Structure formats: C-alpha cells, structure tokens
Amino acid sequence: MVLEKTKEPIKKTMALTAAKRERIRMVESTSTRQVHFLFMTKQKSIITPFSRKYLRVISGNL
C-alpha cells in the first residue's frame, strides 16, 4: 500500500518524460513535418536591392 503511493509520482513523471520525448521525435521525424507560421511579426522586413529588383521584375517595370 505504501509502495503504491510512492510509485504513483514516479509513474506520472515517467509518463510526462515519455510525452516530451515523443514530441521531440515528432519534430525530428522524416515521415511527418510540423510547420510553424509567424504572422504579424514586430520586426520590419528588410528590403534588399535584390528584393527591389525582384519586385520590379514581377510587376514588369524593370
């Protein structure tokens, strides 16, 4: 009875650790990919000379 009470927290921590490892393996997996998108970032995007020229080529104003 006392042994069961001491094993329960250990089992819970082992389950949490296994869940964390599973998430890490999911990120490193070759068969599935998880993509994160960032919208509305606080940083301004850098406009390089290449990007200016690329936008001109796309719009047809080169």
Rosetta blueprint (number, residue, H / E / L):
1 M L
2 V H
3 L H
4 E H
5 K H
6 T H
7 K H
8 E H
9 P H
10 I H
11 K H
12 K H
13 T H
14 M H
15 A H
16 L H
17 T H
18 A H
19 A H
20 K H
21 R H
22 E H
23 R H
24 I H
25 R H
26 M H
27 V H
28 E H
29 S L
30 T L
31 S L
32 T L
33 R L
34 Q L
35 V L
36 H L
37 F L
38 L L
39 F L
40 M L
41 T L
42 K L
43 Q L
44 K L
45 S L
46 I L
47 I L
48 T L
49 P H
50 F H
51 S H
52 R H
53 K H
54 Y H
55 L H
56 R H
57 V H
58 I H
59 S H
60 G L
61 N L
62 L L
